[in-house]
């Protein structure tokens, strides 16, 4: 039978594997394990929605060409989405989110531009004059980490803390 090739029965009736068959297999398994262990940690900016409602999220950041705001990511309740894939290139990111079902929002004091539908807007000045809306974004200092995660919760912020805490997600 094909599955018994390379296997011989020992004196006690137990299978004995030939080294010619076992060594390449062991090498393959060890190589795969080393490759997985050496893989770098995933780096990105993620937002997790710990509420039960659908949430729309916009993000702002400083790029080489200037300020950029992007949106909307729709994040179902009790789920997460990656907004920026790969290592983070900025130290500060800005987030604005709206509860699509109850109308609440997670905002902050930094004014940036948003639009009704999907958007990628260059610049943060004169939002209304350029046909956009102005929204207050919350600043997140990632401390130059390669990865960051913000969790949106039902609990309001107190004592000046952000309404949606952020953490290094590595």
SEPAGU-437249 format. One record per atom (N, C-alpha, C): atom name; z, x, y; residue number from 0. Coordinates in nm, 3 decimals, padded with zeros to 5 digits, always signed. Atoms other than C-alpha are relative to their C-alpha. Example, Ala and Ser with C-alpha at 12.3 -4.5 7.8 and 13.67 -1.06 7.14 Angstrom:
BEGIN
(rec N; (+00.000; +00.089; -00.119); 0)
(rec CA; (+00.780; +01.230; -00.450); 0)
(rec C; (+00.000; +00.090; +00.120); 0)
(rec N; (-00.006; -00.082; -00.119); 1)
(rec CA; (+00.714; +01.367; -00.106); 1)
(rec C; (+00.073; -00.077; +00.109); 1)
END
This chain:
BEGIN
(rec N; (+00.000; +00.083; -00.118); 0)
(rec CA; (+00.000; +00.000; +00.000); 0)
(rec C; (+00.000; +00.087; +00.124); 0)
(rec N; (+00.016; -00.079; -00.121); 1)
(rec CA; (-00.080; +00.118; +00.355); 1)
(rec C; (+00.133; +00.038; +00.064); 1)
(rec N; (-00.126; -00.028; -00.067); 2)
(rec CA; (+00.280; +00.096; +00.479); 2)
(rec C; (+00.088; +00.096; -00.078); 2)
(rec N; (-00.077; -00.095; +00.077); 3)
(rec CA; (+00.409; +00.319; +00.201); 3)
(rec C; (-00.060; +00.140; +00.003); 3)
(rec N; (+00.059; -00.133; -00.008); 4)
(rec CA; (+00.175; +00.610; +00.278); 4)
(rec C; (+00.095; +00.093; +00.072); 4)
(rec N; (-00.090; -00.097; -00.058); 5)
(rec CA; (+00.379; +00.917; +00.352); 5)
(rec C; (+00.144; -00.020; -00.042); 5)
(rec N; (-00.135; +00.026; +00.047); 6)
(rec CA; (+00.686; +00.775; +00.179); 6)
(rec C; (+00.002; +00.019; -00.151); 6)
(rec N; (-00.018; -00.018; +00.144); 7)
(rec CA; (+00.804; +00.885; -00.166); 7)
(rec C; (+00.138; -00.047; -00.037); 7)
(rec N; (-00.131; +00.045; +00.046); 8)
(rec CA; (+01.088; +00.747; -00.367); 8)
(rec C; (+00.079; +00.122; -00.046); 8)
(rec N; (-00.089; -00.109; +00.039); 9)
(rec CA; (+01.378; +00.989; -00.406); 9)
(rec C; (+00.063; -00.028; -00.135); 9)
(rec N; (-00.061; +00.013; +00.132); 10)
(rec CA; (+01.587; +01.038; -00.719); 10)
(rec C; (+00.096; -00.118; -00.008); 10)
(rec N; (-00.093; +00.114; +00.002); 11)
(rec CA; (+01.833; +00.764; -00.617); 11)
(rec C; (-00.072; -00.130; +00.029); 11)
(rec N; (+00.075; +00.122; -00.024); 12)
(rec CA; (+01.555; +00.512; -00.563); 12)
(rec C; (-00.015; -00.033; +00.147); 12)
(rec N; (+00.014; +00.022; -00.143); 13)
(rec CA; (+01.570; +00.547; -00.184); 13)
(rec C; (-00.127; +00.066; +00.049); 13)
(rec N; (+00.122; -00.062; -00.052); 14)
(rec CA; (+01.257; +00.616; +00.020); 14)
(rec C; (+00.032; +00.133; +00.068); 14)
(rec N; (-00.011; -00.129; -00.065); 15)
(rec CA; (+01.211; +00.973; +00.137); 15)
(rec C; (-00.128; +00.020; +00.080); 15)
(rec N; (+00.116; -00.010; -00.088); 16)
(rec CA; (+00.981; +01.024; +00.438); 16)
(rec C; (-00.048; +00.144; +00.002); 16)
(rec N; (+00.058; -00.133; -00.012); 17)
(rec CA; (+00.745; +01.320; +00.438); 17)
(rec C; (+00.010; +00.046; +00.144); 17)
(rec N; (-00.009; -00.054; -00.134); 18)
(rec CA; (+00.794; +01.547; +00.737); 18)
(rec C; (-00.134; -00.003; +00.071); 18)
(rec N; (+00.132; +00.003; -00.063); 19)
(rec CA; (+00.419; +01.551; +00.801); 19)
(rec C; (-00.023; -00.132; +00.073); 19)
(rec N; (+00.014; +00.131; -00.061); 20)
(rec CA; (+00.441; +01.180; +00.885); 20)
(rec C; (+00.110; -00.023; +00.104); 20)
(rec N; (-00.114; +00.030; -00.085); 21)
(rec CA; (+00.787; +01.170; +01.046); 21)
(rec C; (+00.001; +00.082; +00.128); 21)
(rec N; (-00.007; -00.086; -00.118); 22)
(rec CA; (+00.759; +01.463; +01.286); 22)
(rec C; (-00.091; -00.047; +00.113); 22)
(rec N; (+00.081; +00.051; -00.112); 23)
(rec CA; (+00.459; +01.333; +01.487); 23)
(rec C; (+00.056; -00.129; +00.060); 23)
(rec N; (-00.058; +00.125; -00.048); 24)
(rec CA; (+00.625; +00.992; +01.511); 24)
(rec C; (+00.125; +00.029; +00.084); 24)
(rec N; (-00.120; -00.037; -00.073); 25)
(rec CA; (+00.955; +01.148; +01.621); 25)
(rec C; (-00.036; +00.065; +00.134); 25)
(rec N; (+00.046; -00.065; -00.122); 26)
(rec CA; (+00.772; +01.362; +01.877); 26)
(rec C; (-00.053; -00.103; +00.099); 26)
(rec N; (+00.053; +00.105; -00.086); 27)
(rec CA; (+00.591; +01.056; +02.014); 27)
(rec C; (+00.113; -00.082; +00.062); 27)
(rec N; (-00.113; +00.078; -00.049); 28)
(rec CA; (+00.916; +00.858; +02.046); 28)
(rec C; (+00.081; +00.080; +00.101); 28)
(rec N; (-00.076; -00.084; -00.091); 29)
(rec CA; (+01.100; +01.150; +02.209); 29)
(rec C; (-00.076; +00.022; +00.131); 29)
(rec N; (+00.082; -00.017; -00.120); 30)
(rec CA; (+00.811; +01.207; +02.451); 30)
(rec C; (+00.001; -00.124; +00.087); 30)
(rec N; (-00.004; +00.126; -00.074); 31)
(rec CA; (+00.806; +00.841; +02.550); 31)
(rec C; (+00.136; -00.018; +00.068); 31)
(rec N; (-00.134; +00.013; -00.057); 32)
(rec CA; (+01.184; +00.841; +02.604); 32)
(rec C; (+00.018; +00.094; +00.119); 32)
(rec N; (-00.010; -00.095; -00.110); 33)
(rec CA; (+01.161; +01.152; +02.823); 33)
(rec C; (-00.081; -00.047; +00.120); 33)
(rec N; (+00.085; +00.049; -00.109); 34)
(rec CA; (+00.878; +00.998; +03.027); 34)
(rec C; (+00.068; -00.116; +00.073); 34)
(rec N; (-00.070; +00.112; -00.062); 35)
(rec CA; (+01.078; +00.678; +03.089); 35)
(rec C; (+00.120; +00.049; +00.080); 35)
(rec N; (-00.118; -00.053; -00.069); 36)
(rec CA; (+01.391; +00.875; +03.183); 36)
(rec C; (-00.039; +00.076; +00.126); 36)
(rec N; (+00.042; -00.079; -00.115); 37)
(rec CA; (+01.192; +01.093; +03.425); 37)
(rec C; (-00.070; -00.083; +00.106); 37)
(rec N; (+00.068; +00.085; -00.097); 38)
(rec CA; (+01.026; +00.797; +03.602); 38)
(rec C; (+00.087; -00.018; +00.124); 38)
(rec N; (-00.081; +00.018; -00.121); 39)
(rec CA; (+01.134; +00.769; +03.965); 39)
(rec C; (+00.047; -00.145; +00.013); 39)
(rec N; (-00.051; +00.135; -00.023); 40)
(rec CA; (+01.344; +00.472; +04.071); 40)
(rec C; (-00.099; -00.077; +00.088); 40)
(rec N; (+00.090; +00.084; -00.077); 41)
(rec CA; (+01.150; +00.182; +04.216); 41)
(rec C; (+00.046; -00.002; +00.145); 41)
(rec N; (-00.032; -00.001; -00.142); 42)
(rec CA; (+01.134; +00.201; +04.593); 42)
(rec C; (-00.076; -00.111; +00.070); 42)
(rec N; (+00.063; +00.110; -00.072); 43)
(rec CA; (+01.066; -00.102; +04.811); 43)
(rec C; (+00.101; -00.069; +00.090); 43)
(rec N; (-00.087; +00.086; -00.080); 44)
(rec CA; (+01.207; -00.355; +05.058); 44)
(rec C; (-00.009; -00.139; -00.061); 44)
(rec N; (-00.003; +00.130; +00.068); 45)
(rec CA; (+01.312; -00.671; +04.875); 45)
(rec C; (+00.093; -00.095; +00.074); 45)
(rec N; (-00.087; +00.105; -00.052); 46)
(rec CA; (+01.458; -01.000; +04.991); 46)
(rec C; (+00.031; -00.095; -00.115); 46)
(rec N; (-00.043; +00.092; +00.103); 47)
(rec CA; (+01.661; -01.213; +04.753); 47)
(rec C; (+00.057; -00.125; +00.066); 47)
(rec N; (-00.042; +00.129; -00.052); 48)
(rec CA; (+01.720; -01.582; +04.821); 48)
(rec C; (+00.107; -00.055; -00.093); 48)
(rec N; (-00.111; +00.048; +00.082); 49)
(rec CA; (+02.065; -01.674; +04.687); 49)
(rec C; (+00.030; -00.148; +00.024); 49)
(rec N; (-00.019; +00.144; -00.022); 50)
(rec CA; (+02.032; -02.033; +04.813); 50)
(rec C; (-00.078; -00.076; -00.107); 50)
(rec N; (+00.076; +00.085; +00.093); 51)
(rec CA; (+01.887; -02.325; +04.618); 51)
(rec C; (-00.129; -00.051; +00.061); 51)
(rec N; (+00.114; +00.053; -00.073); 52)
(rec CA; (+01.617; -02.391; +04.878); 52)
(rec C; (-00.112; +00.103; +00.017); 52)
(rec N; (+00.114; -00.085; -00.034); 53)
(rec CA; (+01.271; -02.251; +04.951); 53)
(rec C; (+00.022; +00.059; +00.138); 53)
(rec N; (-00.020; -00.069; -00.127); 54)
(rec CA; (+01.286; -01.992; +05.231); 54)
(rec C; (-00.130; +00.072; +00.038); 54)
(rec N; (+00.113; -00.077; -00.053); 55)
(rec CA; (+01.007; -01.849; +05.450); 55)
(rec C; (+00.054; +00.122; +00.073); 55)
(rec N; (-00.053; -00.125; -00.054); 56)
(rec CA; (+01.057; -01.484; +05.550); 56)
(rec C; (-00.109; +00.077; +00.073); 56)
(rec N; (+00.086; -00.091; -00.075); 57)
(rec CA; (+00.900; -01.261; +05.815); 57)
(rec C; (+00.072; +00.133; +00.018); 57)
(rec N; (-00.058; -00.133; -00.016); 58)
(rec CA; (+00.955; -00.887; +05.856); 58)
(rec C; (-00.066; +00.071; +00.117); 58)
(rec N; (+00.052; -00.081; -00.109); 59)
(rec CA; (+00.914; -00.653; +06.151); 59)
(rec C; (+00.036; +00.146; -00.023); 59)
(rec N; (-00.026; -00.143; +00.016); 60)
(rec CA; (+00.889; -00.275; +06.157); 60)
(rec C; (-00.088; +00.079; +00.096); 60)
(rec N; (+00.079; -00.088; -00.087); 61)
(rec CA; (+00.759; +00.016; +06.361); 61)
(rec C; (-00.091; +00.085; -00.088); 61)
(rec N; (+00.101; -00.079; +00.071); 62)
(rec CA; (+00.438; +00.167; +06.224); 62)
(rec C; (-00.052; +00.109; +00.093); 62)
(rec N; (+00.057; -00.107; -00.083); 63)
(rec CA; (+00.241; +00.468; +06.351); 63)
(rec C; (-00.071; -00.058; +00.122); 63)
(rec N; (+00.076; +00.063; -00.108); 64)
(rec CA; (+00.028; +00.233; +06.563); 64)
(rec C; (+00.086; -00.085; +00.093); 64)
(rec N; (-00.088; +00.082; -00.082); 65)
(rec CA; (+00.330; +00.046; +06.706); 65)
(rec C; (+00.071; -00.106; -00.082); 65)
(rec N; (-00.077; +00.105; +00.067); 66)
(rec CA; (+00.534; -00.264; +06.625); 66)
(rec C; (-00.091; -00.096; -00.075); 66)
(rec N; (+00.072; +00.095; +00.085); 67)
(rec CA; (+00.415; -00.494; +06.345); 67)
(rec C; (+00.099; -00.106; -00.048); 67)
(rec N; (-00.074; +00.106; +00.069); 68)
(rec CA; (+00.546; -00.831; +06.229); 68)
(rec C; (-00.095; -00.065; -00.099); 68)
(rec N; (+00.079; +00.062; +00.107); 69)
(rec CA; (+00.427; -00.993; +05.906); 69)
(rec C; (+00.077; -00.116; -00.061); 69)
(rec N; (-00.061; +00.112; +00.070); 70)
(rec CA; (+00.494; -01.319; +05.727); 70)
(rec C; (-00.110; -00.094; -00.048); 70)
(rec N; (-00.125; +00.046; +00.058); 71)
(rec CA; (+00.532; -01.558; +05.564); 71)
(rec C; (+00.001; +00.026; -00.150); 71)
(rec N; (-00.022; -00.006; +00.144); 72)
(rec CA; (+00.666; -01.477; +05.221); 72)
(rec C; (+00.083; -00.123; -00.033); 72)
(rec N; (-00.074; +00.118; +00.045); 73)
(rec CA; (+00.782; -01.792; +05.044); 73)
(rec C; (+00.081; +00.041; -00.122); 73)
(rec N; (-00.090; -00.042; +00.107); 74)
(rec CA; (+01.085; -01.719; +04.829); 74)
(rec C; (+00.076; -00.121; -00.051); 74)
(rec N; (-00.070; +00.112; +00.063); 75)
(rec CA; (+01.207; -01.985; +04.590); 75)
(rec C; (+00.150; +00.030; -00.008); 75)
(rec N; (-00.144; -00.017; +00.016); 76)
(rec CA; (+01.582; -02.043; +04.552); 76)
(rec C; (+00.031; +00.085; -00.123); 76)
(rec N; (-00.048; -00.086; +00.110); 77)
(rec CA; (+01.765; -01.793; +04.330); 77)
(rec C; (-00.109; +00.095; -00.053); 77)
(rec N; (+00.102; -00.097; +00.041); 78)
(rec CA; (+01.475; -01.545; +04.328); 78)
(rec C; (-00.017; +00.106; +00.108); 78)
(rec N; (+00.023; -00.111; -00.093); 79)
(rec CA; (+01.357; -01.225; +04.498); 79)
(rec C; (-00.149; +00.025; +00.014); 79)
(rec N; (+00.139; -00.043; -00.023); 80)
(rec CA; (+01.032; -01.096; +04.648); 80)
(rec C; (+00.001; +00.135; +00.068); 80)
(rec N; (+00.019; -00.130; -00.065); 81)
(rec CA; (+00.914; -00.751; +04.747); 81)
(rec C; (-00.089; -00.021; +00.122); 81)
(rec N; (+00.078; +00.013; -00.123); 82)
(rec CA; (+00.798; -00.746; +05.110); 82)
(rec C; (-00.078; +00.127; +00.031); 82)
(rec N; (+00.066; -00.129; -00.019); 83)
(rec CA; (+00.713; -00.376; +05.129); 83)
(rec C; (+00.012; +00.077; -00.130); 83)
(rec N; (+00.000; -00.076; +00.124); 84)
(rec CA; (+00.612; -00.184; +04.817); 84)
(rec C; (-00.005; +00.149; +00.028); 84)
(rec N; (-00.001; -00.145; -00.015); 85)
(rec CA; (+00.681; +00.186; +04.782); 85)
(rec C; (+00.115; +00.046; +00.089); 85)
(rec N; (-00.109; -00.055; -00.082); 86)
(rec CA; (+00.923; +00.417; +04.963); 86)
(rec C; (-00.011; -00.047; +00.145); 86)
(rec N; (-00.002; +00.050; -00.138); 87)
(rec CA; (+01.027; +00.290; +05.305); 87)
(rec C; (-00.031; +00.114; +00.097); 87)
(rec N; (+00.043; -00.103; -00.095); 88)
(rec CA; (+00.867; +00.479; +05.594); 88)
(rec C; (+00.076; -00.007; +00.132); 88)
(rec N; (-00.078; +00.015; -00.122); 89)
(rec CA; (+01.096; +00.350; +05.871); 89)
(rec C; (+00.148; -00.009; -00.033); 89)
(rec N; (-00.144; +00.014; +00.020); 90)
(rec CA; (+01.471; +00.358; +05.914); 90)
(rec C; (+00.045; -00.143; +00.028); 90)
(rec N; (-00.041; +00.134; -00.042); 91)
(rec CA; (+01.497; +00.019; +06.085); 91)
(rec C; (-00.106; -00.102; -00.039); 91)
(rec N; (+00.086; +00.113; +00.031); 92)
(rec CA; (+01.350; -00.308; +05.958); 92)
(rec C; (+00.067; -00.124; +00.058); 92)
(rec N; (-00.047; +00.120; -00.069); 93)
(rec CA; (+01.383; -00.652; +06.114); 93)
(rec C; (-00.042; -00.122; -00.080); 93)
(rec N; (+00.026; +00.115; +00.086); 94)
(rec CA; (+01.407; -00.983; +05.931); 94)
(rec C; (+00.030; -00.131; +00.071); 94)
(rec N; (-00.020; +00.137; -00.048); 95)
(rec CA; (+01.371; -01.348; +06.025); 95)
(rec C; (-00.035; -00.091; -00.117); 95)
(rec N; (+00.027; +00.091; +00.111); 96)
(rec CA; (+01.392; -01.631; +05.771); 96)
(rec C; (+00.039; -00.141; +00.038); 96)
(rec N; (-00.027; +00.142; -00.024); 97)
(rec CA; (+01.384; -02.010; +05.777); 97)
(rec C; (+00.012; -00.073; -00.133); 97)
(rec N; (-00.016; +00.087; +00.115); 98)
(rec CA; (+01.511; -02.259; +05.522); 98)
(rec C; (-00.102; -00.112; +00.014); 98)
(rec N; (+00.110; +00.096; -00.009); 99)
(rec CA; (+01.202; -02.471; +05.455); 99)
(rec C; (+00.045; -00.143; -00.026); 99)
(rec N; (-00.045; +00.135; +00.036); 100)
(rec CA; (+01.406; -02.766; +05.328); 100)
(rec C; (+00.105; -00.055; +00.095); 100)
(rec N; (-00.108; +00.048; -00.086); 101)
(rec CA; (+01.712; -02.785; +05.553); 101)
(rec C; (-00.015; +00.041; +00.146); 101)
(rec N; (+00.024; -00.039; -00.138); 102)
(rec CA; (+01.579; -02.616; +05.866); 102)
(rec C; (+00.090; +00.107; +00.056); 102)
(rec N; (-00.084; -00.109; -00.048); 103)
(rec CA; (+01.848; -02.348; +05.893); 103)
(rec C; (-00.080; +00.130; +00.009); 103)
(rec N; (+00.072; -00.127; -00.008); 104)
(rec CA; (+01.755; -01.990; +05.972); 104)
(rec C; (+00.097; +00.118; +00.000); 104)
(rec N; (-00.069; -00.127; -00.006); 105)
(rec CA; (+01.867; -01.630; +05.942); 105)
(rec C; (-00.073; +00.078; +00.110); 105)
(rec N; (+00.066; -00.064; -00.113); 106)
(rec CA; (+01.795; -01.467; +06.277); 106)
(rec C; (+00.092; +00.101; +00.065); 106)
(rec N; (-00.078; -00.101; -00.070); 107)
(rec CA; (+01.919; -01.209; +06.521); 107)
(rec C; (-00.047; +00.013; +00.143); 107)
(rec N; (+00.026; -00.014; -00.144); 108)
(rec CA; (+01.893; -01.077; +06.878); 108)
(rec C; (-00.130; +00.072; +00.037); 108)
(rec N; (+00.120; -00.078; -00.031); 109)
(rec CA; (+01.568; -00.876; +06.850); 109)
(rec C; (-00.122; -00.092; -00.001); 109)
(rec N; (+00.115; +00.090; -00.010); 110)
(rec CA; (+01.269; -01.079; +06.975); 110)
(rec C; (-00.130; +00.066; -00.047); 110)
(rec N; (+00.130; -00.043; +00.052); 111)
(rec CA; (+00.941; -01.041; +06.788); 111)
(rec C; (-00.088; -00.123; -00.015); 111)
(rec N; (+00.096; +00.110; +00.009); 112)
(rec CA; (+00.630; -01.252; +06.734); 112)
(rec C; (-00.017; -00.050; -00.144); 112)
(rec N; (+00.032; +00.064; +00.128); 113)
(rec CA; (+00.563; -01.499; +06.451); 113)
(rec C; (-00.109; -00.103; +00.026); 113)
(rec N; (+00.102; +00.104; -00.010); 114)
(rec CA; (+00.296; -01.759; +06.380); 114)
(rec C; (+00.032; -00.111; -00.100); 114)
(rec N; (-00.023; +00.114; +00.088); 115)
(rec CA; (+00.286; -02.098; +06.210); 115)
(rec C; (-00.041; +00.029; -00.145); 115)
(rec N; (+00.054; -00.030; +00.133); 116)
(rec CA; (+00.077; -01.972; +05.917); 116)
(rec C; (+00.012; +00.149; -00.027); 116)
(rec N; (-00.006; -00.141; +00.037); 117)
(rec CA; (+00.043; -01.638; +05.741); 117)
(rec C; (-00.044; +00.087; +00.118); 117)
(rec N; (+00.031; -00.082; -00.117); 118)
(rec CA; (+00.040; -01.357; +05.999); 118)
(rec C; (+00.028; +00.147; -00.023); 118)
(rec N; (-00.028; -00.142; -00.019); 119)
(rec CA; (+00.026; -00.985; +06.070); 119)
(rec C; (-00.034; +00.027; +00.145); 119)
(rec N; (+00.015; -00.009; -00.145); 120)
(rec CA; (+00.081; -00.929; +06.441); 120)
(rec C; (+00.038; +00.140; +00.048); 120)
(rec N; (-00.028; -00.130; -00.062); 121)
(rec CA; (+00.058; -00.599; +06.628); 121)
(rec C; (+00.064; -00.025; +00.136); 121)
(rec N; (-00.067; +00.012; -00.129); 122)
(rec CA; (+00.302; -00.573; +06.919); 122)
(rec C; (+00.104; -00.111; +00.001); 122)
(rec N; (-00.108; +00.099; -00.008); 123)
(rec CA; (+00.614; -00.765; +07.015); 123)
(rec C; (+00.014; -00.059; +00.141); 123)
(rec N; (-00.007; +00.049; -00.138); 124)
(rec CA; (+00.550; -00.832; +07.385); 124)
(rec C; (-00.094; -00.119; +00.020); 124)
(rec N; (+00.083; +00.112; -00.040); 125)
(rec CA; (+00.407; -01.149; +07.540); 125)
(rec C; (-00.046; -00.088; -00.116); 125)
(rec N; (+00.033; +00.079; +00.119); 126)
(rec CA; (+00.420; -01.348; +07.216); 126)
(rec C; (-00.067; -00.133; +00.037); 126)
(rec N; (+00.050; +00.133; -00.035); 127)
(rec CA; (+00.365; -01.690; +07.375); 127)
(rec C; (-00.136; +00.010; +00.071); 127)
(rec N; (+00.127; -00.018; -00.072); 128)
(rec CA; (+00.089; -01.566; +07.610); 128)
(rec C; (-00.114; +00.037; -00.095); 128)
(rec N; (+00.103; -00.040; +00.098); 129)
(rec CA; (-00.095; -01.428; +07.306); 129)
(rec C; (-00.021; -00.107; -00.108); 129)
(rec N; (+00.021; +00.110; +00.094); 130)
(rec CA; (-00.072; -01.760; +07.120); 130)
(rec C; (+00.094; -00.001; -00.121); 130)
(rec N; (-00.098; -00.004; +00.109); 131)
(rec CA; (+00.229; -01.682; +06.897); 131)
(rec C; (+00.131; -00.061; +00.046); 131)
(rec N; (-00.135; +00.041; -00.037); 132)
(rec CA; (+00.590; -01.796; +06.889); 132)
(rec C; (+00.089; +00.124; +00.001); 132)
(rec N; (-00.098; -00.107; -00.003); 133)
(rec CA; (+00.887; -01.575; +06.965); 133)
(rec C; (+00.118; -00.041; -00.086); 133)
(rec N; (-00.115; +00.026; +00.086); 134)
(rec CA; (+01.169; -01.549; +06.710); 134)
(rec C; (+00.095; +00.118; +00.007); 134)
(rec N; (-00.102; -00.105; +00.000); 135)
(rec CA; (+01.494; -01.353; +06.698); 135)
(rec C; (+00.018; +00.058; -00.139); 135)
(rec N; (-00.011; -00.069; +00.129); 136)
(rec CA; (+01.499; -01.098; +06.416); 136)
(rec C; (+00.131; +00.077; -00.007); 136)
(rec N; (-00.120; -00.079; +00.025); 137)
(rec CA; (+01.805; -00.931; +06.265); 137)
(rec C; (-00.040; +00.141; -00.040); 137)
(rec N; (+00.030; -00.140; +00.031); 138)
(rec CA; (+01.800; -00.550; +06.252); 138)
(rec C; (+00.077; +00.046; -00.124); 138)
(rec N; (-00.061; -00.061; +00.117); 139)
(rec CA; (+01.869; -00.367; +05.925); 139)
(rec C; (-00.023; +00.150; +00.006); 139)
(rec N; (+00.006; -00.145; -00.001); 140)
(rec CA; (+01.948; +00.003; +05.937); 140)
(rec C; (+00.008; +00.047; -00.145); 140)
(rec N; (+00.005; -00.042; +00.140); 141)
(rec CA; (+01.839; +00.138; +05.598); 141)
(rec C; (+00.055; +00.140; -00.020); 141)
(rec N; (-00.052; -00.136; +00.013); 142)
(rec CA; (+01.981; +00.482; +05.675); 142)
(rec C; (-00.101; +00.095; -00.061); 142)
(rec N; (+00.111; -00.079; +00.055); 143)
(rec CA; (+01.641; +00.624; +05.574); 143)
(rec C; (+00.000; +00.004; -00.153); 143)
(rec N; (+00.007; +00.012; +00.146); 144)
(rec CA; (+01.690; +00.514; +05.214); 144)
(rec C; (-00.143; -00.035; -00.040); 144)
(rec N; (+00.135; +00.029; +00.047); 145)
(rec CA; (+01.374; +00.482; +05.005); 145)
(rec C; (-00.015; -00.146; -00.040); 145)
(rec N; (+00.003; +00.137; +00.049); 146)
(rec CA; (+01.469; +00.131; +04.892); 146)
(rec C; (+00.111; -00.080; +00.065); 146)
(rec N; (-00.100; +00.085; -00.066); 147)
(rec CA; (+01.655; -00.165; +05.046); 147)
(rec C; (-00.017; -00.143; -00.047); 147)
(rec N; (+00.005; +00.140; +00.041); 148)
(rec CA; (+01.746; -00.521; +04.950); 148)
(rec C; (+00.089; -00.081; +00.094); 148)
(rec N; (-00.076; +00.093; -00.085); 149)
(rec CA; (+01.858; -00.809; +05.174); 149)
(rec C; (+00.020; -00.128; -00.080); 149)
(rec N; (-00.032; +00.123; +00.072); 150)
(rec CA; (+02.033; -01.111; +05.025); 150)
(rec C; (+00.027; -00.111; +00.099); 150)
(rec N; (-00.020; +00.118; -00.085); 151)
(rec CA; (+02.001; -01.448; +05.201); 151)
(rec C; (+00.096; -00.094; -00.072); 151)
(rec N; (-00.101; +00.087; +00.061); 152)
(rec CA; (+02.306; -01.666; +05.137); 152)
(rec C; (+00.024; -00.122; +00.089); 152)
(rec N; (-00.038; +00.120; -00.076); 153)
(rec CA; (+02.437; -02.005; +05.247); 153)
(rec C; (+00.111; +00.029; +00.099); 153)
(rec N; (-00.115; -00.030; -00.084); 154)
(rec CA; (+02.743; -01.843; +05.407); 154)
(rec C; (-00.043; +00.058; +00.134); 154)
(rec N; (+00.034; -00.057; -00.131); 155)
(rec CA; (+02.715; -01.785; +05.782); 155)
(rec C; (+00.073; +00.132; +00.021); 155)
(rec N; (-00.061; -00.129; -00.032); 156)
(rec CA; (+02.795; -01.441; +05.922); 156)
(rec C; (+00.118; -00.021; +00.093); 156)
(rec N; (-00.114; +00.004; -00.091); 157)
(rec CA; (+03.126; -01.377; +06.096); 157)
(rec C; (+00.026; +00.140; +00.052); 157)
(rec N; (-00.039; -00.129; -00.055); 158)
(rec CA; (+03.248; -01.100; +06.323); 158)
(rec C; (-00.117; +00.091; +00.034); 158)
(rec N; (+00.113; -00.082; -00.039); 159)
(rec CA; (+02.901; -00.983; +06.430); 159)
(rec C; (-00.078; +00.059; -00.116); 159)
(rec N; (+00.072; -00.052; +00.116); 160)
(rec CA; (+02.789; -00.904; +06.076); 160)
(rec C; (-00.131; -00.074; -00.016); 160)
(rec N; (+00.127; +00.071; +00.021); 161)
(rec CA; (+02.430; -00.985; +05.982); 161)
(rec C; (+00.018; -00.122; -00.091); 161)
(rec N; (-00.007; +00.121; +00.080); 162)
(rec CA; (+02.379; -01.333; +05.835); 162)
(rec C; (-00.047; +00.026; -00.143); 162)
(rec N; (+00.050; -00.036; +00.132); 163)
(rec CA; (+02.203; -01.168; +05.543); 163)
(rec C; (+00.026; +00.148; -00.021); 163)
(rec N; (-00.032; -00.142; +00.016); 164)
(rec CA; (+02.366; -00.844; +05.428); 164)
(rec C; (-00.109; +00.075; -00.074); 164)
(rec N; (+00.098; -00.086; +00.066); 165)
(rec CA; (+02.143; -00.556; +05.322); 165)
(rec C; (+00.070; +00.114; -00.071); 165)
(rec N; (-00.058; -00.110; +00.075); 166)
(rec CA; (+02.209; -00.286; +05.067); 166)
(rec C; (-00.110; +00.091; -00.053); 166)
(rec N; (+00.089; -00.093; +00.068); 167)
(rec CA; (+02.049; +00.022; +04.919); 167)
(rec C; (-00.012; -00.050; -00.142); 167)
(rec N; (+00.018; +00.064; +00.131); 168)
(rec CA; (+01.898; -00.122; +04.602); 168)
(rec C; (-00.029; +00.098; -00.112); 168)
(rec N; (+00.025; -00.096; +00.107); 169)
(rec CA; (+01.865; +00.202; +04.403); 169)
(rec C; (+00.115; +00.004; -00.094); 169)
END
